[in-house]
Amino acid sequence: GDDYTLGELLSKYMNEITILKKSRIQETYCIQKLLQESFCSNPLYKSTIHQVQTFKQRRGSSPVALRHELIVIRHCLKIARSEWGLNLKETPFEKISLPKPPKSRKRRLSAEEYQKLYKASKIMRINYIWPIVLCAIETGMRRGEILKLKWSNINFDKRIAYLEDTKNGEDRYVPLSIKVITLLSSINQYSELVFPVSSNAVRLSWERLKRKANVNNLRFHDLRHEALSRMTEKGLNPLEVAEISGHKGLDQLGAYTHLDYRKLVKKL
């Protein structure tokens, strides 16, 4: 089995395993990039720790991407042994240490930044960006979940949205604040989707909005983190927040909710 190349195994993995994953688009891109590496065309038994170290040093400026690449390679080799019955010796890809996972961001949105974003959105030609931003801040939904939201998924009387087939593969219900309900009620329902726009269009207008508002170092995903932190501050317990956010484990949630210590001081 060792005369297979890593490239052959990764291609098989991409076509049989990756294709079934929620993250298939990103992972396919990651594997296609890996397939261009010279070590992918050599027989596996010829791969050396030096080759892998050189690769690791060269990709050192993107530790998150490198970590992901090595994890994909390791999982591919694991599947090759367990599912495809290949008798592979341990490879240098499995011996080398992984870069540390990134520290979770503690980025909160200040009241001033919120106002700046809101004002900037008013002078933008695109009228959907603020409703999408507000939706993220108020509900903690991911960008992809907001863009998949259909009118038929929203119950205005019960103030609840039903999210189908989310990132972790499960459906969930998300409670909607009065603010979001008011906002959604004001939108014209001309499509079955609440926001019939592409993910790329949102990405571009989000960047433009931040430039206009002069708000820096804020990712769209930070808005989800802001929402979950606010829910915790309003007194929801971690289990309730995890139910709303769709986090499978509370340890995952800890990376998201960062309390505003000033509000904590007032409670003590």
C-alpha positions as CSV (number, residue, x, y, z in Angstrom):
1,G,0.0,0.0,0.0
2,D,3.0,2.3,0.6
3,D,3.6,2.8,-3.2
4,Y,0.4,4.9,-3.4
5,T,1.1,8.6,-3.6
6,L,-0.5,11.0,-1.1
7,G,-2.1,12.7,-4.1
8,E,-3.9,9.5,-5.1
9,L,-5.3,9.0,-1.6
10,L,-6.3,12.7,-1.2
11,S,-8.1,12.6,-4.6
12,K,-10.0,9.5,-3.5
13,Y,-10.8,11.1,-0.1
14,M,-12.0,14.3,-1.8
15,N,-14.4,12.4,-4.1
16,E,-15.7,10.0,-1.5
17,I,-15.4,11.6,1.9
18,T,-15.2,15.4,1.4
19,I,-18.2,15.4,-0.9
20,L,-20.5,14.3,2.0
21,K,-19.3,17.1,4.4
22,K,-21.0,20.4,5.1
23,S,-17.7,22.1,4.6
24,R,-17.0,20.4,1.3
25,I,-16.4,23.6,-0.7
26,Q,-13.7,24.8,1.7
27,E,-12.2,21.4,2.0
28,T,-12.2,20.7,-1.7
29,Y,-10.3,24.0,-2.2
30,C,-7.9,23.0,0.5
31,I,-7.2,19.5,-1.0
32,Q,-6.8,20.9,-4.6
33,K,-4.2,23.3,-3.2
34,L,-2.4,20.4,-1.5
35,L,-2.4,18.3,-4.7
36,Q,-0.1,20.9,-6.2
37,E,2.6,20.2,-3.6
38,S,5.5,18.0,-4.9
39,F,5.2,15.6,-1.9
40,C,1.8,14.6,-3.3
41,S,3.3,13.0,-6.4
42,N,5.9,10.9,-4.6
43,P,5.2,7.4,-3.3
44,L,4.2,7.7,0.4
45,Y,7.1,5.6,1.6
46,K,9.5,8.1,0.2
47,S,8.1,11.0,2.1
48,T,10.6,12.4,4.7
49,I,10.2,14.4,7.8
50,H,12.4,17.0,6.2
51,Q,9.9,17.5,3.3
52,V,7.0,17.9,5.8
53,Q,9.1,20.3,7.9
54,T,9.9,22.4,4.9
55,F,6.2,22.5,4.0
56,K,5.4,23.5,7.6
57,Q,7.9,26.3,7.6
58,R,6.8,27.6,4.2
59,R,3.1,27.7,5.4
60,G,4.1,29.1,8.8
61,S,2.5,32.5,8.1
62,S,-0.9,30.8,7.9
63,P,-1.0,28.5,11.0
64,V,-4.8,28.1,10.8
65,A,-4.7,26.9,7.2
66,L,-1.7,24.7,7.8
67,R,-3.4,23.1,10.8
68,H,-6.4,22.4,8.7
69,E,-4.2,20.9,5.9
70,L,-2.4,18.6,8.2
71,I,-5.6,17.4,9.9
72,V,-7.1,16.6,6.4
73,I,-4.0,14.6,5.4
74,R,-4.1,12.7,8.8
75,H,-7.8,11.9,8.4
76,C,-7.2,10.8,4.9
77,L,-4.5,8.4,6.0
78,K,-6.6,7.1,8.8
79,I,-9.5,6.4,6.4
80,A,-7.1,4.7,4.0
81,R,-6.1,2.2,6.7
82,S,-9.5,1.7,8.4
83,E,-12.0,1.9,5.4
84,W,-9.9,1.2,2.3
85,G,-7.9,-1.6,3.8
86,L,-4.4,-0.2,3.0
87,N,-1.6,-1.3,5.1
88,L,0.3,2.0,5.5
89,K,3.2,2.6,7.9
90,E,3.1,5.7,10.0
91,T,4.1,8.7,7.9
92,P,6.0,11.9,8.7
93,F,2.6,13.8,8.3
94,E,1.4,12.0,11.4
95,K,4.6,12.4,13.4
96,I,5.0,16.2,13.0
97,S,3.3,18.4,15.6
98,L,0.3,20.5,14.6
99,P,0.4,24.3,14.9
100,K,-1.6,25.4,18.0
101,P,-5.2,26.3,17.4
102,P,-5.9,30.0,17.3
103,K,-6.9,31.7,20.6
104,S,-10.6,32.4,20.6
105,R,-11.3,36.1,19.8
106,K,-12.6,38.3,22.5
107,R,-13.9,40.9,20.1
108,R,-17.0,42.7,21.4
109,L,-18.9,45.4,19.6
110,S,-19.1,48.7,21.4
111,A,-22.3,50.8,21.6
112,E,-20.4,53.5,19.6
113,E,-19.4,51.1,16.9
114,Y,-22.9,49.9,16.6
115,Q,-24.1,53.4,16.1
116,K,-21.4,54.1,13.5
117,L,-22.3,51.0,11.5
118,Y,-26.0,51.9,11.7
119,K,-25.4,55.4,10.5
120,A,-23.1,54.3,7.7
121,S,-25.7,51.7,6.5
122,K,-28.2,54.6,6.0
123,I,-26.0,56.2,3.3
124,M,-25.3,52.9,1.5
125,R,-27.2,52.2,-1.7
126,I,-27.6,48.6,-0.6
127,N,-30.5,48.3,1.8
128,Y,-30.1,44.7,2.9
129,I,-26.8,44.9,4.7
130,W,-28.1,46.5,8.0
131,P,-31.1,44.0,8.4
132,I,-28.6,41.2,8.0
133,V,-26.2,42.7,10.5
134,L,-29.0,43.4,12.9
135,C,-30.2,39.8,12.5
136,A,-26.7,38.5,13.4
137,I,-26.4,40.7,16.5
138,E,-29.9,40.0,17.8
139,T,-30.1,36.2,17.1
140,G,-26.6,34.8,17.0
141,M,-27.3,33.1,13.6
142,R,-24.3,32.5,11.3
143,R,-24.2,34.3,8.0
144,G,-25.1,31.2,6.0
145,E,-28.1,30.6,8.2
146,I,-29.4,34.1,7.8
147,L,-29.0,33.8,4.0
148,K,-30.9,30.4,4.0
149,L,-33.8,31.8,6.0
150,K,-37.1,31.5,4.3
151,W,-40.3,33.4,5.1
152,S,-42.0,30.1,5.7
153,N,-39.5,29.4,8.5
154,I,-40.6,32.4,10.5
155,N,-43.5,32.4,12.9
156,F,-44.3,36.1,13.6
157,D,-46.8,35.4,16.4
158,K,-44.6,33.1,18.3
159,R,-41.5,35.1,17.5
160,I,-39.4,32.1,16.4
161,A,-37.4,31.1,13.4
162,Y,-36.9,27.5,12.3
163,L,-33.4,26.8,10.9
164,E,-33.1,23.7,8.7
165,D,-29.9,21.7,8.3
166,T,-27.5,24.0,9.9
167,K,-23.7,23.7,10.1
168,N,-23.7,20.8,12.5
169,G,-26.3,19.1,10.4
170,E,-29.2,19.6,12.8
171,D,-32.3,21.8,12.7
172,R,-33.0,24.2,15.5
173,Y,-35.4,27.0,16.6
174,V,-34.1,30.5,17.3
175,P,-36.2,33.0,19.4
176,L,-36.5,36.4,17.7
177,S,-36.4,39.7,19.6
178,I,-39.1,42.4,19.1
179,K,-36.4,44.4,17.3
180,V,-35.9,41.6,14.7
181,I,-39.6,40.9,14.3
182,T,-40.2,44.7,13.7
183,L,-37.4,44.7,11.2
184,L,-38.6,41.6,9.4
185,S,-42.1,42.9,9.2
186,S,-40.9,45.9,7.3
187,I,-39.2,43.9,4.5
188,N,-41.0,43.2,1.3
189,Q,-41.7,39.5,0.8
190,Y,-41.0,39.2,-2.9
191,S,-38.9,36.0,-2.8
192,E,-39.2,32.8,-0.7
193,L,-35.9,33.8,0.9
194,V,-35.9,36.6,3.4
195,F,-32.6,37.9,2.0
196,P,-32.2,36.8,-1.6
197,V,-28.6,37.7,-2.0
198,S,-25.3,35.8,-2.4
199,S,-22.9,35.2,0.4
200,N,-20.2,37.0,-1.7
201,A,-22.5,40.1,-2.1
202,V,-22.9,40.2,1.7
203,R,-19.2,39.9,2.2
204,L,-18.5,42.8,-0.1
205,S,-21.1,45.1,1.3
206,W,-20.0,44.2,4.9
207,E,-16.5,45.3,4.0
208,R,-17.8,48.5,2.5
209,L,-20.0,49.2,5.5
210,K,-17.0,48.9,7.9
211,R,-14.9,51.2,5.7
212,K,-17.7,53.8,5.7
213,A,-18.3,53.5,9.4
214,N,-14.5,53.5,10.1
215,V,-14.8,50.3,12.2
216,N,-11.7,48.1,12.2
217,N,-10.8,44.6,13.0
218,L,-14.4,43.3,13.1
219,R,-15.4,40.1,11.4
220,F,-18.9,39.3,10.5
221,H,-18.6,36.2,12.6
222,D,-17.8,38.5,15.6
223,L,-21.5,39.6,15.5
224,R,-22.5,36.0,16.4
225,H,-20.1,36.1,19.3
226,E,-21.6,39.5,20.3
227,A,-25.1,38.1,20.2
228,L,-24.3,35.1,22.4
229,S,-22.4,37.3,24.9
230,R,-25.4,39.6,25.1
231,M,-27.8,36.7,25.8
232,T,-25.5,35.5,28.6
233,E,-25.5,39.0,30.0
234,K,-29.3,39.1,29.9
235,G,-29.3,36.2,32.3
236,L,-29.7,33.2,30.0
237,N,-27.8,30.2,31.3
238,P,-25.2,28.4,29.1
239,L,-27.6,25.6,28.2
240,E,-30.2,28.0,26.9
241,V,-27.6,29.9,24.9
242,A,-26.2,26.7,23.4
243,E,-29.7,25.7,22.5
244,I,-30.1,29.0,20.6
245,S,-26.7,29.0,19.0
246,G,-26.7,25.3,18.0
247,H,-23.4,24.5,19.8
248,K,-23.1,20.8,20.5
249,G,-20.8,21.2,23.5
250,L,-20.7,23.8,26.2
251,D,-16.9,23.9,25.9
252,Q,-17.3,25.2,22.3
253,L,-19.6,27.9,23.6
254,G,-17.1,29.1,26.0
255,A,-15.0,30.3,23.2
256,Y,-17.8,32.5,22.1
257,T,-19.4,34.2,25.1
258,H,-17.2,36.9,26.6
259,L,-19.0,38.9,29.3
260,D,-18.7,42.6,29.6
261,Y,-17.0,42.7,33.0
262,R,-18.6,46.1,33.8
263,K,-22.0,44.5,33.8
264,L,-20.7,41.7,36.0
265,V,-19.4,44.2,38.5
266,K,-22.9,45.7,38.8
267,K,-24.4,42.3,39.5
268,L,-22.0,41.6,42.4
